[in-house]
Amino acid sequence: MQALADVILPVFLVIGFGYVARWRRLITDEHVDGVVQFAQNFAVPCLLFVAIARLDLAQDFDWRLLVAFYTGALAGFGLGFFGARVLFRRDWEDCVAIGFVALFSNSVLLGLPITERAYGSDALAANYAIIAIHSPLCYAVGITSMELIRNRGGRLRDTARQVFSAMFRNALVIAIGLGFVVNLTGFPMPGVADQALDMMVRAALPVALFGLGGVLYRYRPEGDLRTIGYVVALSLVVHPLITYGLARAFGLGTEALRSAVVTAAMAPGVNAYVFANLYGRAKRVAASAVLIGTLGVMVTGWVWLQILP
């Protein structure tokens, strides 16, 4: 439990700085929006580009690992989408954003450090295999679903064009694609560019978390508590349960099992709010689910660490 606190409490402090700064009117909503725009359009894309460009793509890409993890993730998206519609009567666009919250685990900010603290740095290979396709797959599902909903009743060709356009206007997807190009071609990055990217990477997570704190002040969980509780339960309980069951059924090795389940058990990632903000849908649910889910990991994460071999 102490190890989890050591990992998660610093995250909460940075979020808290942003919340208090907005609460005490040291910054305005316009300032918060500027910070969020910088994070989602520049800093976080640089982080993803560097991570993919430097990743060993041939390392530990076990289909059983990926099927176990992403079956749980897609089940969370489906249950989040239909639960938001049937149980909470949200409109269709909100349903997609809420489903995305249940789909997108915090695989980097929480999954990596918790796995490393629990099992050591040598146990991270399977985590990186999951992370390599995490953002592209999740954004492909989310953007495709949102564009299909927004263009319902239109021609399939027009809808496909909208999906393609939205995907390749997204800074995060562009950054991941360029990262794969650099990785696969072995293109050497100039030293000056590498240093500049590293500076942006160091800013990415603190800036995103600080901006999230300001957003949480604006979108406090007032009136959405049942929806927030539902989507957090999908992230912290349903996703890891499905992943654990499939991983055991597939006979996945111990280290890969640990990485898959720990990553699946993480709270919704900051990108869940980034996605909601891109479309202006269910932003209160997304922002609050990130905060409450991260707090919940203190309990559910400890439980999973006791269950895992």
C-alpha positions in Angstrom: 0.0 0.0 0.0 2.9 2.4 0.8 4.4 1.8 -2.7 1.0 2.7 -4.3 0.8 5.8 -2.2 4.3 6.8 -3.2 3.4 6.5 -6.9 -0.1 8.0 -6.8 0.1 10.8 -4.2 2.6 12.9 -6.3 0.1 12.7 -9.2 -2.7 14.0 -6.9 -0.5 16.8 -5.7 0.1 18.1 -9.3 -3.7 17.8 -10.0 -4.3 19.6 -6.7 -2.0 22.5 -7.7 -4.1 23.1 -10.8 -7.4 22.8 -8.8 -6.3 25.2 -6.0 -4.9 27.7 -8.6 -8.3 27.9 -10.3 -10.2 27.8 -7.0 -8.2 30.7 -5.6 -8.5 32.6 -8.9 -4.8 32.6 -9.5 -5.7 31.5 -13.1 -8.9 31.8 -15.1 -10.8 29.3 -17.2 -9.1 30.8 -20.3 -5.7 30.0 -18.8 -6.8 26.5 -18.0 -8.0 26.0 -21.6 -4.6 27.2 -22.9 -2.8 24.8 -20.7 -5.0 21.9 -21.8 -4.5 22.9 -25.5 -0.8 23.0 -25.1 -0.8 19.5 -23.4 -3.1 17.8 -25.9 -1.8 19.4 -29.1 2.0 19.7 -28.4 3.5 18.2 -25.2 1.6 14.9 -25.0 2.0 14.2 -28.8 5.8 14.7 -28.3 5.7 12.2 -25.4 4.0 9.6 -27.6 6.2 10.2 -30.6 9.4 9.7 -28.5 8.0 6.7 -26.7 7.0 4.9 -30.0 10.2 6.0 -31.9 12.4 4.5 -29.2 10.4 1.3 -28.5 11.7 -2.2 -29.4 8.7 -3.2 -31.5 9.8 -6.8 -31.7 9.9 -7.3 -28.0 7.2 -9.5 -26.3 4.3 -8.9 -28.7 2.4 -12.0 -27.5 -1.1 -12.2 -29.1 -2.5 -13.7 -25.9 -1.4 -10.7 -23.9 -2.9 -8.2 -26.4 -6.2 -10.2 -26.8 -6.7 -10.5 -23.1 -6.0 -6.8 -22.4 -7.9 -5.3 -25.3 -10.9 -7.7 -25.0 -11.4 -6.2 -21.5 -10.9 -2.7 -22.8 -13.4 -3.1 -25.6 -15.9 -4.7 -23.3 -15.5 -1.6 -21.1 -16.2 0.6 -24.0 -19.3 -1.3 -25.0 -20.7 -1.5 -21.5 -19.9 2.2 -20.9 -21.6 3.2 -24.2 -24.8 1.2 -23.7 -25.0 1.8 -20.0 -24.8 5.5 -20.5 -27.7 5.2 -23.0 -29.9 2.7 -21.2 -29.2 3.5 -17.5 -28.5 7.2 -17.6 -30.4 8.4 -20.7 -27.4 10.3 -22.2 -27.4 11.4 -25.8 -25.5 9.3 -28.3 -22.4 11.6 -28.5 -22.1 11.6 -24.7 -22.4 7.8 -24.8 -19.3 7.5 -27.0 -17.3 9.8 -24.7 -18.4 7.9 -21.6 -17.5 4.6 -23.3 -14.1 6.0 -24.2 -13.5 6.8 -20.5 -14.0 3.1 -19.7 -11.8 2.1 -22.6 -8.7 4.2 -21.9 -6.7 3.0 -19.0 -3.8 5.1 -17.5 -1.2 2.7 -18.9 1.8 5.2 -18.7 1.3 7.5 -15.7 0.1 4.7 -13.3 0.6 1.4 -15.1 4.3 1.6 -15.6 5.4 2.9 -12.2 3.1 0.6 -10.3 4.3 -2.4 -12.2 7.9 -1.4 -11.8 7.6 -0.8 -8.0 5.8 -4.1 -7.6 7.8 -6.4 -9.8 11.0 -4.5 -10.9 12.1 -2.8 -14.1 12.7 -6.1 -15.8 9.0 -6.8 -15.7 8.0 -3.9 -18.0 8.4 -5.6 -21.5 4.7 -6.6 -21.7 3.6 -3.1 -20.5 5.5 -1.6 -23.4 3.8 -4.0 -25.8 0.4 -2.9 -24.6 1.4 0.8 -24.7 2.7 0.6 -28.3 -0.8 0.2 -29.7 -2.9 1.6 -26.9 -3.4 5.2 -28.0 -3.8 4.4 -31.8 -6.3 1.6 -31.1 -8.3 3.4 -28.5 -8.5 6.6 -30.6 -9.4 4.6 -33.7 -12.4 3.1 -31.8 -13.4 6.4 -30.2 -13.1 8.6 -33.2 -14.7 6.1 -35.5 -17.7 5.7 -33.1 -18.1 9.4 -32.6 -18.0 10.2 -36.3 -20.4 7.4 -37.1 -22.8 8.8 -34.5 -22.4 12.4 -35.6 -22.9 11.5 -39.3 -25.8 9.0 -38.8 -28.2 9.2 -41.7 -25.5 10.3 -44.1 -23.8 8.3 -46.8 -21.3 5.7 -45.8 -18.7 7.2 -48.1 -19.1 10.6 -46.4 -18.9 9.1 -43.0 -15.7 7.2 -43.9 -14.2 10.5 -45.1 -15.1 12.2 -41.9 -13.5 9.4 -39.8 -10.4 9.5 -41.9 -10.2 13.3 -41.7 -10.8 13.3 -37.9 -8.2 10.6 -37.3 -5.4 12.3 -39.2 -6.2 15.8 -37.8 -5.7 14.4 -34.3 -2.2 15.5 -33.0 -1.9 12.4 -30.8 -2.6 9.9 -33.7 -0.2 11.9 -36.0 2.5 11.8 -33.4 2.1 8.0 -32.9 2.2 7.4 -36.7 5.3 9.5 -37.1 6.9 7.6 -34.1 6.3 4.3 -35.9 7.8 5.7 -39.1 11.0 6.7 -37.3 11.1 3.4 -35.5 10.6 1.2 -38.5 12.9 3.2 -40.8 15.7 3.7 -38.3 15.7 7.4 -39.2 18.4 9.1 -37.1 17.1 12.1 -35.1 19.5 15.1 -35.0 20.9 15.6 -31.5 19.4 19.1 -31.2 15.9 17.7 -32.1 16.3 14.9 -29.6 17.1 17.4 -26.8 14.2 19.6 -27.7 11.8 16.7 -27.7 13.1 15.5 -24.4 12.4 19.0 -22.9 8.8 18.8 -24.2 8.4 15.2 -22.9 9.4 16.3 -19.4 6.7 19.0 -19.5 4.0 16.7 -20.9 2.6 14.9 -17.9 2.9 17.7 -15.3 1.3 20.1 -17.6 -1.5 17.7 -18.5 -2.2 16.9 -14.8 -2.0 20.6 -13.8 -4.5 21.5 -16.5 -6.7 18.6 -15.4 -6.8 20.1 -11.9 -8.1 23.3 -13.3 -10.7 21.4 -15.4 -11.9 19.5 -12.3 -12.7 22.7 -10.6 -15.0 23.7 -13.5 -16.5 20.2 -13.9 -17.0 19.1 -10.3 -19.1 15.9 -10.0 -22.5 17.6 -9.5 -25.4 15.6 -10.8 -23.3 12.9 -12.6 -22.2 10.8 -9.6 -24.1 7.7 -10.7 -22.6 7.9 -14.2 -19.1 8.6 -12.8 -19.4 5.7 -10.3 -20.5 3.3 -13.1 -17.7 4.1 -15.5 -15.1 4.0 -12.7 -16.3 0.5 -11.7 -15.9 -0.6 -15.4 -12.3 0.7 -15.4 -11.2 -0.6 -12.0 -13.2 -3.9 -11.7 -14.7 -5.1 -15.0 -11.7 -4.5 -17.3 -9.1 -6.3 -15.0 -11.5 -9.1 -14.3 -12.0 -9.9 -18.0 -8.3 -9.5 -18.7 -7.3 -11.8 -15.7 -9.8 -14.5 -16.8 -8.7 -14.5 -20.4 -5.0 -14.4 -19.5 -5.4 -17.4 -17.2 -7.4 -19.3 -19.8 -4.7 -18.6 -22.5 -2.0 -19.8 -20.2 -0.2 -16.5 -20.3 3.2 -16.4 -18.5 3.4 -14.9 -15.0 5.2 -11.6 -16.0 2.9 -10.9 -18.9 -0.2 -11.8 -16.7 1.0 -9.3 -14.1 1.6 -6.5 -16.7 -1.8 -7.1 -18.4 -3.9 -7.1 -15.3 -2.1 -4.2 -13.5 -2.4 -2.1 -16.6 -6.1 -3.1 -17.0 -6.8 -2.2 -13.3 -5.6 1.4 -13.7 -7.9 4.4 -13.6 -9.0 6.2 -16.8 -6.1 8.1 -18.2 -5.8 11.8 -18.8 -6.5 11.1 -22.5 -10.1 10.2 -21.5 -10.6 13.8 -20.7 -8.6 14.9 -23.8 -11.0 12.9 -26.0 -14.1 14.3 -24.2 -12.6 17.8 -24.6 -11.9 17.4 -28.3 -15.6 16.8 -28.9 -17.1 18.8 -26.0 -19.0 15.9 -24.7 -19.4 14.4 -21.1 -16.4 16.5 -19.9 -17.5 16.5 -16.3 -17.9 12.7 -16.3 -14.5 12.2 -17.9 -12.6 14.7 -15.7 -14.2 13.4 -12.5 -13.7 9.7 -13.4 -10.0 10.3 -13.9 -9.7 11.8 -10.4 -12.0 9.4 -8.6 -10.6 6.4 -10.4 -7.1 7.4 -9.6 -8.0 7.6 -5.9 -9.8 4.2 -6.2 -6.6 2.6 -7.5 -5.2 3.0 -4.0 -7.6 0.3 -2.9 -8.3 -1.8 -6.1 -4.7 -1.8 -7.2 -3.6 -3.1 -3.8 -6.2 -5.9 -4.1 -5.0 -7.0 -7.5 -1.4 -7.0 -6.3 -2.4 -9.5 -3.6 -4.3 -11.7 -6.1 -1.5 -11.8 -8.8 1.2 -14.4 -8.4 
